[in-house]
Amino acid sequence: MNLLRRYSRPSLTARTLAWTAAALGTLALANHLLAGRAERRHPPEGKFIEVDGVRLHYTDRGTGRPVVLLHGNMVTGDDFNTSGVADLLLQNHRVIIFDRPGFGHSERPRGRIWTASEQAGLLHEAFRQLGVERPVVVGHSWGAIVALAIAEGYPADTAGLVLLSGYYFPTLRPDVWTVGLGAIPVLGDILRYTISPIFGWLTMPLIKRALFSPARITERFSEEFSSAMALRPSQIRATAVDGALMIPSVLALQSRYETLPMPVTIIAGEGDKVVFKRSAERLHRSIPGSRLQVLNGTGHMLHHVAPGTVASAVAEVAERR
């Protein structure tokens, strides 16, 4: 009887697995509901365009010479509104801001490797559909890599570049391995629906301070940036995959930097701890005729601290095109 009773009870391992599965399922449901609430609180403010089967969210405002703004990782296209850069540019330019694939309200279909060049091709086709001719392309952080890919792939259609806090050459980056876990099929899916959002909420204050350091986080960013949008499972996946593809993307681009024919202005923060300023200095040496500005007292989010500098650089590049 004791033997039968022993085998009729669930083993400790089975009970542990059952409780773990239940906990993960509860977390997944909670994160799904939180993502839906975040999207309801931050509905799309622009329009949508379908390009090669991908639904992209964008805003298109103002008149004058076109300027396209491409955001970095974690944030959305609205980052350029929060920084004040878009408002300054709207005084004299047609300003087009995209949510890159997987960020904000743009889709990021599976089955494609979303390198910088892949994103560049998608956005170039969006330019064509929207009638955006020879824009000045402004890219921040990961968006700067995409801006370079646009310029390399479609030089005749690119009037100039303004590159902010970009990563331009392959280096050893421990953060790639951490972020890259979320890009692994199946494992990444489990993490982003369960543990990753919790970890993100716990570390977000430190991440924001690191992005702005040595400057303080601006009041407007504190008020308007949505951690809930950034920590949706869909955007965690986009952030993770972009992180994993950062080094391969610049490896594919770096040999052609010196051939870029358009005006290029590179702006870096003296205190940037995310991408050190030496990356910008090396890019400046690689692109003949490029201009470099290193801003004292600023970090990675320099466009929030010095939006007027960025707007002035865009105007200067637009005049040189």
C-alpha positions in Angstrom: 0.0 0.0 0.0 2.8 2.4 0.9 4.4 1.7 -2.5 1.2 2.4 -4.4 0.7 5.6 -2.4 4.2 6.7 -3.2 3.7 6.3 -6.9 0.3 7.8 -7.0 1.5 11.2 -5.6 3.0 13.7 -8.0 6.8 13.8 -7.7 8.5 16.9 -6.3 9.9 17.6 -9.7 6.4 17.4 -11.4 4.9 19.7 -8.7 7.8 22.2 -9.2 7.3 22.2 -13.0 3.6 22.7 -12.6 4.0 25.6 -10.2 6.7 27.2 -12.5 4.4 26.8 -15.6 1.6 28.4 -13.7 3.7 31.3 -12.5 5.1 31.9 -16.0 1.6 31.8 -17.4 0.4 34.3 -14.9 3.3 36.6 -15.7 2.7 36.2 -19.5 -1.0 37.1 -19.0 -0.2 40.1 -16.8 2.4 41.4 -19.3 0.0 41.0 -22.2 -2.6 43.0 -20.3 -0.1 45.7 -19.3 1.1 46.0 -23.0 -2.5 46.5 -24.1 -3.1 49.2 -21.5 0.1 51.0 -22.5 -1.0 51.1 -26.1 -4.4 52.4 -25.2 -2.8 55.2 -23.1 -0.4 56.0 -26.0 -2.4 55.6 -29.2 -0.8 56.3 -32.6 -0.8 60.0 -33.3 0.3 59.7 -36.9 -0.6 57.6 -40.0 0.3 54.2 -41.3 1.8 53.1 -44.5 2.3 49.5 -45.7 5.7 48.8 -47.3 6.7 45.3 -48.5 4.1 43.8 -46.2 5.2 45.8 -43.1 2.8 48.3 -41.5 4.9 51.4 -40.5 3.7 54.2 -38.2 4.9 57.7 -39.1 4.1 61.4 -38.8 4.6 63.9 -41.6 4.3 67.5 -40.7 5.5 70.9 -41.9 6.8 72.3 -45.2 10.1 72.9 -46.8 13.2 70.7 -47.4 12.4 67.2 -46.0 14.1 65.9 -42.9 13.7 62.3 -41.8 14.2 61.5 -38.1 15.2 57.9 -37.0 15.2 57.0 -33.3 17.4 54.7 -31.4 16.8 51.6 -29.4 14.3 51.4 -26.5 12.5 54.6 -27.5 10.1 55.4 -30.4 9.9 58.1 -33.0 8.2 60.3 -30.4 11.6 60.7 -28.8 12.3 63.5 -31.3 9.1 65.3 -30.2 10.0 64.9 -26.5 13.5 66.2 -27.1 12.2 69.3 -28.8 14.2 68.7 -32.0 11.1 68.1 -34.1 9.5 71.4 -33.0 12.6 73.4 -33.9 12.9 71.7 -37.3 9.2 72.3 -38.1 9.8 76.0 -38.4 11.6 75.5 -41.7 11.3 71.9 -42.8 9.0 69.1 -43.7 9.6 66.6 -40.8 9.0 62.9 -41.2 9.4 60.7 -38.2 9.1 56.9 -38.3 8.7 54.3 -35.7 11.3 51.8 -36.9 10.1 48.2 -37.3 9.0 46.8 -34.0 9.0 50.0 -32.1 6.1 52.2 -31.2 3.2 51.2 -33.4 5.2 49.8 -36.3 5.2 46.1 -37.1 8.2 43.8 -37.2 7.3 40.6 -38.9 9.3 37.5 -38.2 11.2 35.7 -40.9 13.4 38.6 -41.8 16.8 39.6 -40.4 16.3 43.2 -39.5 19.8 44.5 -40.0 20.4 48.2 -40.6 20.5 47.6 -44.3 17.2 45.7 -44.2 15.6 48.6 -42.3 17.2 51.1 -44.7 15.6 49.4 -47.7 12.2 49.4 -46.1 12.4 53.1 -45.2 13.7 54.1 -48.6 10.7 52.5 -50.2 8.5 54.4 -47.7 10.2 57.6 -48.8 9.3 56.8 -52.3 5.6 56.1 -51.5 5.3 59.3 -49.4 7.0 61.5 -52.1 10.0 62.3 -49.8 12.7 63.4 -52.2 16.4 63.6 -51.1 15.9 64.2 -47.4 18.4 65.1 -44.8 18.4 61.9 -42.6 19.0 62.3 -38.9 19.7 59.2 -36.8 20.2 58.8 -33.1 22.1 55.8 -31.7 20.8 52.7 -33.6 19.0 55.1 -35.9 22.4 56.5 -36.9 23.4 53.1 -38.2 20.2 52.9 -40.2 20.9 56.4 -41.5 24.3 55.4 -42.7 22.8 52.3 -44.4 20.4 54.6 -46.2 23.2 56.8 -47.4 25.3 53.9 -48.5 22.5 52.1 -50.3 20.8 55.1 -51.9 23.4 58.0 -52.1 21.7 59.8 -54.9 18.5 60.0 -52.8 20.1 61.2 -49.6 20.8 65.0 -49.3 22.9 64.7 -46.1 23.3 63.0 -42.8 23.3 64.2 -39.2 24.5 61.4 -36.9 23.9 61.5 -33.2 25.6 59.3 -30.5 26.1 56.5 -33.1 27.9 53.2 -32.9 29.9 53.0 -36.1 32.7 50.4 -35.7 32.6 46.9 -34.1 33.9 46.7 -30.6 33.6 44.4 -27.7 30.3 45.1 -26.0 29.2 43.0 -23.0 25.7 44.4 -23.2 25.2 42.7 -26.6 25.3 39.3 -24.9 22.8 40.3 -22.2 20.4 41.9 -24.6 20.9 39.2 -27.1 19.2 36.6 -25.0 15.9 38.1 -25.9 16.7 37.6 -29.6 17.0 33.8 -29.2 14.0 32.0 -30.7 11.7 30.3 -28.1 13.9 31.3 -25.1 13.6 35.0 -26.1 9.9 34.7 -26.5 9.5 33.1 -23.0 11.7 35.8 -21.4 10.1 38.8 -23.0 6.6 37.7 -21.9 7.6 36.8 -18.4 10.8 37.9 -16.7 12.2 40.6 -19.0 9.5 43.2 -18.3 10.0 42.8 -14.6 13.8 43.1 -14.9 13.2 46.1 -17.2 11.0 47.9 -14.6 13.6 47.3 -11.9 16.5 48.6 -14.0 14.8 51.4 -15.9 15.8 54.2 -13.5 19.4 53.2 -13.8 19.2 52.9 -17.5 17.7 56.4 -17.9 20.4 57.9 -15.7 23.1 56.1 -17.7 21.7 57.4 -21.0 21.7 61.0 -19.9 24.8 61.1 -17.7 26.7 63.3 -17.1 23.7 65.5 -17.7 20.5 65.3 -15.7 17.4 63.6 -17.1 15.3 66.4 -18.6 12.0 67.1 -17.1 10.1 66.6 -20.3 11.7 63.1 -20.8 10.8 62.2 -17.3 7.2 63.2 -17.9 6.6 61.9 -21.4 8.8 58.8 -21.9 6.7 55.7 -21.4 8.5 52.8 -19.8 5.3 50.8 -20.3 5.6 51.1 -24.0 9.3 50.3 -24.0 8.7 47.2 -21.9 5.9 45.6 -24.1 7.0 42.1 -25.2 6.9 43.2 -28.8 9.2 46.1 -28.3 11.5 44.1 -26.0 12.0 41.7 -29.0 12.8 44.6 -31.3 15.3 46.0 -28.8 16.9 42.6 -28.3 17.2 41.8 -32.0 18.6 45.2 -32.8 21.1 44.8 -30.0 22.2 41.4 -31.4 22.5 42.8 -34.9 24.4 46.0 -34.0 27.9 44.6 -34.6 27.0 42.6 -37.8 25.3 45.8 -39.2 28.4 48.0 -38.8 30.7 45.3 -40.0 28.7 45.3 -43.3 28.8 49.1 -43.5 32.2 50.3 -42.3 34.2 49.6 -45.5 32.2 52.1 -47.5 32.1 55.1 -45.1 34.8 56.8 -47.1 32.8 56.7 -50.3 29.8 58.8 -48.9 29.4 61.8 -51.2 26.9 63.8 -49.2 27.5 66.3 -46.4 27.8 64.5 -43.0 27.8 66.0 -39.6 28.6 63.8 -36.6 27.6 64.9 -33.1 28.8 63.1 -29.9 28.5 63.7 -26.2 31.8 64.1 -24.4 30.5 62.0 -21.5 28.7 59.3 -23.4 29.1 56.0 -21.6 26.9 54.1 -24.0 28.9 54.8 -27.1 32.2 56.4 -26.4 33.0 59.6 -28.4 36.0 57.9 -30.0 33.6 56.1 -32.3 32.4 59.5 -33.6 36.0 60.7 -33.9 37.0 57.6 -35.9 34.0 58.0 -38.2 34.9 61.7 -38.8 38.4 60.6 -39.9 36.8 58.0 -42.2 34.4 60.3 -44.1 36.2 63.0 -46.1 34.7 66.4 -45.6 32.6 65.4 -42.6 32.2 67.7 -39.6 32.4 66.7 -36.0 30.9 68.3 -32.9 31.6 67.0 -29.4 29.4 68.5 -26.8 30.7 69.0 -23.3 28.5 68.0 -20.4 26.3 65.7 -22.4 25.9 61.9 -22.7 24.1 59.6 -25.0 20.8 61.6 -25.1 22.5 64.8 -26.3 19.5 65.7 -28.5 17.4 66.2 -25.3 20.1 68.4 -23.7 21.1 70.4 -26.8 18.2 70.3 -29.3 19.1 73.6 -30.8 22.6 72.3 -31.7 21.0 69.4 -33.5 18.5 71.7 -35.4 21.3 74.0 -36.4 23.4 71.1 -37.7 20.4 69.9 -39.8 20.0 73.4 -41.3 23.7 73.6 -42.1 23.7 70.2 -43.8 20.6 71.1 -45.8 22.3 74.2 -47.1 25.4 72.2 -48.1 23.5 69.6 -50.0 
